[in-house]
Amino acid sequence: MTTQTTETTGAPVSKDGNTSGLIGLPENIGRALATTGGALAVISTFMAWTWTSEFPGDLTVYGYPGGLQVLVLIGGLLTTLFGLASYGVPGLGWLTPAGADSAIKLSALGTFATAWYTVIAITVDLGGIVNLEPGGYIVAIATLAAVLGAFALPFTRPEPDPIDPDDTGWEQFKHGGRHNWSVFKASIASGTPGKAPQLPAYAEILIIVAALAVGLTVFTYGIGTEYDELFIGFLITVGFLFAAVAKAGLVARVSGITAKHRNVTMIGAFVAAAAFPFTQSDDRYATLGVYILIFATVALGLNIVVGLAGLLDLGYVAFLGVGAYTAALVSGSPTSPLGVQWPFWASALLGAAVAMVFGVLIGAPTLRLRGDYLAIVTLGFGEIFRITVLNMDGTSGPDVTNGSNGIASIPNLEILGFDFGQTHDILGFSIARFANYFLLMLFITLIVVVVFRRSSDSRIGRAWIAIREDETAALAMGINGFRVKLIAFALGATLAGLAGSVQAHVTYTVTPEQYQFAGPVPPNSAFLLAAVVLGGMGTIAGPLVGASLLYLIPAKLQFMANYQLFAFGVALILLMRFRPEGLIPNRRRQLEFHEEAEAPTVLGKAGA
């Protein structure tokens, strides 16, 4: 079959007019292969993949998927649904508002990667391909066929389907299989501006609730993976399927709805997060949860400095240490030279206030610097703080911090008679120590989110953004650059100090090595900065998601020993290559990184 190339897309076209993808198969055959392969992958998960239960997850049961089979089931089901949506099956148009072909490619590739990883792991761990049962062979062939079919699909961007203006919001949502930004833009270009199709308010709120439920389920499943193979498969599946859903346009659609109902989204998100401890049978994973929240809260404070004001701070973890040491000194620790025990609210406020003072003292002489020079100075401040508390041991300096031994035996918090170190029964659930601290840290996170949101929407927040975009132009417009940057520095330090006051009680002990620039375990300055950049600078959800991933992934990759940081670094490089704007990007930043994106699509408010 000879082919020629289209002038618009560059994709090869056969004589009969079918556009083909990378492997030259006709589009209709590729689409059928991808859809059928996804369906067969789903069926295979209800069959045995191996004959012995020695492989984790017990993949020997017929009729009941387990372990890695569940992940392949989800990937195969999504591939099948995207394939059916591409055929125009009624009721599935809402799945692919931006087109199905790219989504099919990514979901099929993710399902293939997870399935073949499982098959190879069974073969290696159990000693040969002979250990595979029929289900294992079927899933390998089915996912391979799905990938081949997916890459036969054309690389084209579909034109928006016409939407009848007389349709209701439900009808437009169900049948408008191309996303509403394109329709809105087309109405502008035609000279007859109109509104993008809207759903009823209650329907949009239900979508937000469903999205939050999915997010809680994914997080709970990921943090509760019981063995290494399952966590690796989880990372593969979630990475590819998130990209597939994003390419389909669902992420943009849900983002627009959440932006429209920001208060509902924020309340719902914290209700979902508060439900996490009640989904756990013990304190094992609540421990990870509370450390993730501490890391995420500090990252959100750093986002004010880096994401909004554009100040590269490489010593930010020192402010966390200032808050932690301050709270530890006044919280009744027997190793504290002060010998006082203040209530938590007083120690938390003192930790935040002292961190703010340090922020002003460090920022006042240094914030007249820019770029690399400022980064070097802040890096120096972080090291000065660590070395100072290390030397304040009564030998090299005054006896304040006990040097390398730190301040130990910090007592558990007690607020209004509620001892956070004891197990309590709430609504029929037993909530242990780390679950108690998880709920407290969630409340602190809520405070930080409110401060971030109110600050970014205020006049000072707009001044920060102006400084970040072009400081010279902002100064020319009358903005006091030094004062604005000092406020950002002080506010970020205050929020870090507040989180540090809780961290001191959670960890029982604060030591200098907890507050380094870089290290194998967060929080440290390098991981905090990475959380902001990878999650999405200038957003609320971005640093929270980025910090969750950056804390959870190293904690789960400990089995890789010396290769842990190598694998982690490769993952970060790939993420920066394919999504440099971050996982949950600021709209303006997304436009900067993707020049092919059109301004109305990224910056407009119609879809929100």
N, C-alpha and C positions, 0 to 999 in steps of 0.2 A: 504494500500500500504506500503510495507516494504521498508526501505531505507538502504543504506550503505554510507560510507564516502569516498570521494576521498582522495588520498594520497597527492595531490598537493595543493588543495585549502581548504580542510576541509569542503566543502559544501556537504550537503546530496544529494545523487543521487538515483533516482527511478530505478525499475527493467528494465524499457524500456530505461534507459540511460539519461533521462532528469535530469539536475541539478536543484535543487529547492533551494529557499531562506529560509527566516526565518519562514514562515508560512506553508511550506510543499506543496504548490500547484505546479503542474507541470509548468515548465518554460513557455511553449507556452500559457497556460491559463493565467498566470500572465501577460505576455507581452500584450495579447489581452485585458485583463481587464484594464491595465494601459493606453493603447492607446485609447480604447473606452471611458474610464472614463474621460480622458482629453478632448476628442472631445465633450462629453455630457456637460462637464463643460463650454466649449466655447458656445455651443448652449444655455445653461441656462442663460447666461448673456444677451441674447436678449429677455428674458422674465421678467415679474415682479416678484420681490422677496417679496414684501410686498404691501399692499393695500393702505397705507397712505403715504403721502409725509412728515410726521412728522419726519421720520428717515432721517438723513442727506444724501444728495446725490440724493434724489428722485428716489428710486429704484422701481417705479411703472410703468415705461414706457416700452411698448413692442416694440422691434425692435431697441432700442437705449440704450446701456450700459451706466451707470452713476456711479460716485463715486467708491465704492469698487468693483463694478462689472467689472470695467476696469482692476483692478489688477488681479481678478480671470480670466478674459479673457486672459490676457498675460500669466499667469501661465499655464492655460489649453492648450493654443496654443503651448507653449514651450514643455509641456509634450507630446502632440500629435506628434509634429515634432520629438522629441527624440525617441518616440516609433516607428514611421515610419522609422526613420533612422536605428533603430536596426533590422528592417526587411530587410534592404538593398535596400530601395526604391531609384531608380536612382536620382542623383542630391542632395541627402541629406547626403551623406557620409562626406562632409566637416564640418557638424555640430558636429560630434562626432569623432574627430581624436584620442581620447584616449579611445573610447568605450562609449556605450550609457547607460549601465545598472545603473551605479552609478548616472549618470545625471538624469535618469528617476526617481529614488528613491527620489532625492532631489527636483526636480521640482514638482513631485506629492505631496510630503509632504508639500511644500510651498503653493501649490494651495489649498490643504486640510485645512491647518492652516488658511489661509486668508478667505476661504469660511465659515468654521465653526465659526470662530471669528465673521464674519458678521451675520450669522444666530443666534448665541447666543446673540449678541448685539441687534439685532432686537427683539428677544424674551424678553430680560431683559428690554430694554428701553421702549418698547410699551406694555409690560404687558402680555406676554404669547405667546405660539407657534401658537395660532390661528391667529396671525397677519402675518403669512407667506403665501405667494401666491405660486402657483405651481412651479414657478422658484426656490424658496427657497428650496423646498423639493428636486427638481431634482438635484440642485447643491450639496446639502448635500450628497445625495446617490451617485452621480457620483464621487465626489472627494474621498469619502470613498472607493468606488470600485477601484479607481485609486491607492490609497495608498496600499490597500491590494494586488493588482496585482503587484505593484512595489516591494513590499517586498517579493514577491514570486520569484523574479529574482535572479539568482546566483550571488555569490560574487566572480567573477572570473575576471582576467585581460586578455583581449583578446590579442591574438598574432597579430603582424602587418601583414596586408595584403600585399602580394607581389606587387611591383610596377614595371611596365614595363619600363626599362630604355629608351625605344624609345618614351614613352609618352611625350607630351608637359607638361609644368608646369601647364597649365589649367587642363589637363586631370588628372594629378597626384593630383592636389588640389581637384578636384571634386570626383574622385573615390577612392583616397587613404584615406579610412576611419580610418586608424590608424596613429598615429602621426609620423612625419618624423624623430624624434629623434631615435625611435626604428629601423627604416629602416637604418639610417646612422650607428647606433651601430652594426647592423647585418652585414653590409658591412665591417666594421672594423674587426669583429670577423672572417669573412670568408676569410680574407686576401686580399680582393679586395676593398680597400677603395674607396669610391665615395662621391659625394656631395649629401646633402639632397635636395629633390625636391624644386625648386624655381619657384615663380610666376613672371610674368613680373613686372618691376618696377612700371609702372603706376597702375597695379592692386593692388599692395601692398599699394600704396599711397591712392587709393580709399578705401581700407579696413581701413586705419588709419583715413581717413575722416569720414567713417561710424561709427567707434568706438567712435570718438570724438563727433559726432552728438548724438549718443546714450547717452554718458555721460552727455552732456549738457541737453538733454531732461529729463533724470532721476533726475539730480540736480534741474532743474527748477521745475519739478513736485513735488519733495520732499519739496523744500523750499516754494512752493506755496500751500501746502495742507491747505484747508480752515477749517477743523474741526478735532477734536482729533481722532475719529475713523478711518478717512482716513489716518492719519499719522501713526498710529499703524499698519494698514494693509499694508501701504507702506513699513515700516521697515521689516515686516514679509516677504513680497513678494520679496523685493530686497535682503534680506539676503539669503534666500533659493535659489533664482534663480541665484544669483552670484555664490554661491557654486556649483550649478548644472552646470553652464557654465564652471566653473573652472575644475570640474571633467570630463567634456566632452573633455577637452583639448583646448577649444577655447581661454581661457585666455592666456595659454602658447603660443599658435600659434600667437595671436595678439601681445603679449609681444615680441616675437622674431622678428616680423616685425617692431615694433616700435623701438626696439634696433638697428635694421639695418638702419633705417631712423630717427635717433635721432633729427636732425635739423628740418626735416619736422614735426615730432611729436611735438616738442616744439613750433614751430611757429603756427601750427594748434591748439594746446591746448590754446594758448593765444588769438588767433583769436576767438575761440569758447567762451572763458571766456569773452572777450570784447563784444561779442554779447549779453551777459546776460542782461545788463540793457535795451537793446532795446526790450527784450521780456516782459518787465514789464510795466503795465499801470500806475503805481504810484511808489512812493518811498518806499513803505512798505517793500518789500522784498529786495530791493537794500540796505536797512539798514543792514539787516542780512548779505548780501553779503560782504559789506565793512568790517564788524567786523570779518567775517570768514577769509578774506584775511589778515587782520592784524595779527590774531591769527596764520594763516598758515605760514606767512612770518617769524614770530618769531620762530615758531616751526622748520622751515627749517634752521634757524641760529643755533638753539640748536642741530640740527642733525649733524652739523659739530663737535660740542664738544662731543656729546654722540655717534652718529652713526659712525663717521669716526675715531675720536681719542679715543673713549672709556672712556671718562671722565664723571663721574656721577655728574652733576651739578644740585643741588636742589634749587639754588637761582637765576636762570637765568632770571626770570621775573624782577629782580632788574635792569638789563641793559635796559630793555624796559622802566622802570620808569626813569632811568637817561636820556635817550634820550627825553622822553616826558617832563620832568621837564625843561631840558635845552632849548628845543624849546619853551616851554611856557614862560620862563623868558625873551626871546629876541624877542617875536613875537608881542609885542604891547599890551599885556593884561593890563587893568587899575589896576589890583591887583598885578602886578609884581613890586617889589621894584626897578628893574633896570631902568624902564621907557624908554626902547628902542624898536624899531620895525625894525627888520632886514627882508630882503626878504626871501622867503621860502628856496631857495637853500642854503642860508648862514646858516639859522637856522637848516636845515636838516644836513648839513655838520658838524656844530658845535655839534649837538646832537650825531651824529655818532662818532665824534672825542672824545668827553668827555666820551662816553661809552667805547671807545677803551682804553682810559687812565685808567679808572676804572678797565677794564679787566686786564690790565697789572699790575696795583697796587695790585689787589687782587690775581692775578695768580702768581706773582713773589714769594711771600713767601709761598704759599700754594700748588703749583703744584708739589712739591717734595713729597707730600703725595699721597697715592694710595687708591683706593677702598672706603671703608666705611668712612675712616678718611677724605678723600677729600670731600665726600658727606656731612659730618657733617659741615665742614668748610664753604662750599658754602651755605648750609642752614642757617648758622649763618650770612653770609654776606647778604643774602636776608632780614633777619629780622633786621639787623643793619641798612640797607638802609631805610626800612619802618619806623623804630623808629626815625631815624635821621631826615627825612623830616617831621615827625609828631612833633618833638620838636623844629624845626627851625621856631618858630612862633613869635619871639620877646619877649617871656616871659621865656620859658625854654632854649632858645638859641637865636642866631642871627635871625633877621627878614629877612628870605629869601623865605621860601616856604608857609607862612601863616598857618602852622600847619595843623590841621584837615580840615580847610576850603579849603585848596589847592589854586591853581591859577585858577581863574575863568574868564569868558568872554573873552576867547581866540578868536581873530577875525578869520573870514574865510580866507582861502588862496586866494591869487590873484597872478597869474603867467601870465606875458605878457598881462595884461589887462583882463584875464579870471578869473572872480569871481566864485570860487567853491561853494559859498553859494547861488547863483542865479540859476534859471531855464533857460536852454538854449535849443534852437531848433537845432538839428543836424540830417541832412538827413531826415527831416520830423518828427523826434521823439523829444518829449519833455524830456529832461534829467534834473532831479532835483538835489538837493544838494547831497544826498547820492550816487546817480548814478555818479555824477562828482568825488566824492572821491573814488568811486569804481574803476573808470578808472585810477585815479592817483595811487591808491594802487596797481592796477594790474601792472602798470609800475614799481613800486618799487619791486614787487614780481619778475618780469622779471629780474631785476638787481640782486636780491639775487639768483635766479636760475642760472644765468650765472656765478656768483661768485662761487657758490657751485660746479657747474659742472667743471669749469676750475680748481678749487682748488683740487677736488677729483681726476682729471685725471693727475695732475702735480706730480712732484717729491715729493713735500711736502705732497701731498695727499696720496701717497704710503707709506710715512713714518708714517703718522697718522694711516693708516691701520695696519702697522707693529707693532706700539705701542699698538694698540687695541688688536691685536691677541696674542702677547707675548712680553711684554715690556723688559723682561730680554734678550730674543733672539735678539730683535732689538738693544738694547744697545751693545750687543756683536758684532753685525755687523757694529758698528760704527755710529749709529744714535744718535744724541744729543737729548735725550728724553726730557729734560727740555725745550730746545728751541722750539722743535717741538710742545710740548703741550701748551707752552705759546702763540705761533702763533695761534693755534686753538682757545684758550680761547679769545684772543684779536679779532680775526676775527669774532667769534660768537657774542661777545659783540658789535662790530661795526654794524653788521647787525641788531641786536635788537634795538640799538639806532636809526638807520635810520627809522625803522618801528615806533618807539615811537614818533619821531618827527611828523609823519603824524597823529598818534593816538591823540596827544594833540589837534590838530585842529578839528578832527572829533568829539571828545567828548565835546569840548568847555571848559572842566574843568579837571584838573588832581588833584587827591587826594591820600593820602597814602594808603587807603583801596583797591585801584585798583591793588596794587602790593603785594599781599600776597602769601604765599606758597601754601595755599589751600583755597578753597571757593566754593560756589555753582555755580558761573558763571566764565567762563574763560575770559581773559587769566590769569592764575596763574601758578606757577612753576609746581604744580602737574599735571595740565591738559596739560601743554606744554610737559612734559616728557611722559605722556600717549599718546599724539598725535604722538610722534616720535616712541615709542615702538609699538603701535597698528597699525600705518600706515605702518611701515617698516623701521628699522634703516639702515642708509647708502644709502638710495635711495632718489630721488628727489620727485617722485609722492607720496611716502608713507606718509611723514608728511603732505603734502597738503591735501590728502584724509582723513587722521586721524584727522587733525585739523578741517576740514569741518564737519565731523561726530560729533566730540566731542563738537563743538559749536552748531551745528544745533539741535542735539537730546535733550540736556537740554532746549534749547529755546522752543522746541515744546512739551516738557513733563511737562510744568509748571502746566497743569491742574491736575497733580498727587499730587501736594502740598507736603506733608511730605514724600510721598513714591517715590518722583522723584529720589533722589540720590540712594535709595535702588534698584529701577528698573534699573537705569543706571549702578550701580555696578554689578548687576547680569549679565547684558549684556556684560560688560567688562570681567568678569570671564569666561563666555562661549566662548567669542572670544579668550581669551588666552588659553583656554583648547583645542579648536579645530583648532586654527591657531596661534600658539605661535610665528611664524616668522613674523607676521604682515600681513596686507591685501595685500600690494604690497611689497614682501620681496626682500631683496638682495639675489642673487643666492647662495652665500656661506653660508649665514645664514640659508637659507631654507634647505640646505644639513645638517647643524648641528642639526636642529630640527627634521629631518626626516631621520633616519639612513637607512630606507629601500629604499630611493631614490638613484639612481645610479649617480655617478659623471658625466659621459658624458651627462646625461639628464639635470643636473643642471648647470654644470660649462662650458660645451662645448660652442663653438661659431658657430657651423655649422648651427644651426637652426636660428641664428640671422641674 
